[in-house]
Amino acid sequence: MNVLFLSTFSHPNLIMKAIFFHLLLVGLFLSGSNLTAQDNWPRFRGPNADGVVADDPRLPIKWSQTENVLWKAGIPGLGWSSPVVWGNKVFVTTVASDGDFEKPQAGVYNGEGRKEIPAGVHLWLVYCLDIQTGNTLWKREVHRGTPPVGRHPKNTYASETPCVDGERVYALFGDVGLYCFDHQGTPLWESLIQPEETMRDYGAAASPVLHEDQVFVQYDNARSSFIAAFDTKTGKQRWRTPREEKTT
């Protein structure tokens, strides 16, 4: 179930989610079966970062708003991040606001973003849902306030896909911070990020990556790009290396 969930959600037509709600769609091709370790989808584009899984005749080849859909869950806000899956839990991030979001449009924007800070109070949120029902198991607010930087109309403040292992989930909001929770939603640690200007105000989008006991974060920007590694248990920064890249 989780494999189709991720590939469905990452389809370009579904990534452009509704401005106040994005829908999590799960294809109905397994009914009530327990997920095993190989069913986990722990990071952006899956375990091997290639978006590829073994073929399975049970996978549907078409779906609509009603066909081959097991459940839908409305998530407030806007986020280009993909969901990740571990066991029976689905994790996804979003940023909601009591103001108006500028809707994405077709075409180009002369290559430029919006330097103006969007109006309204914004909430940076992490959701955990039940993979069988779509019910929200928990949600956590990691930050509240005015966005630190402007936003490109074709990006969001929640474009980084979380990563997850058997004990913890790591949610990155590139202009705010990296936040770690256990699978029950208990906050474990956080590492704040100094927001910087990005080329043409594209904003941040690089997703975190896990390897053994480290989680890696990359933040390319116009002033002080870097890649850093954090201890998965404590959140302590193990090392940080500047990058000469000035684009996002």
Secondary structure, 3 states (H helix, E strand, C coil): CHHHHHHHHCCHHHHCCCCCEEEEEEECCCCCCCCCHHHCECCCCCCCCCCCCCCCCCCCCCCCCCCCEEEEEEEECECCCCCEEECCEEEEEEEEECCCCCCCCCCCCCCCCECCCCCCCEEEEEEEEECCCCCEEEEEEEEEECCCCCECCCCCCCCCCCEECCCEEEEEECCCEEEEEECCCCEEEEEECCCCCCHHHCCCCCCCEEECCEEEEEECCCCCCEEEEEECCCCCEEEEEECCCCCC
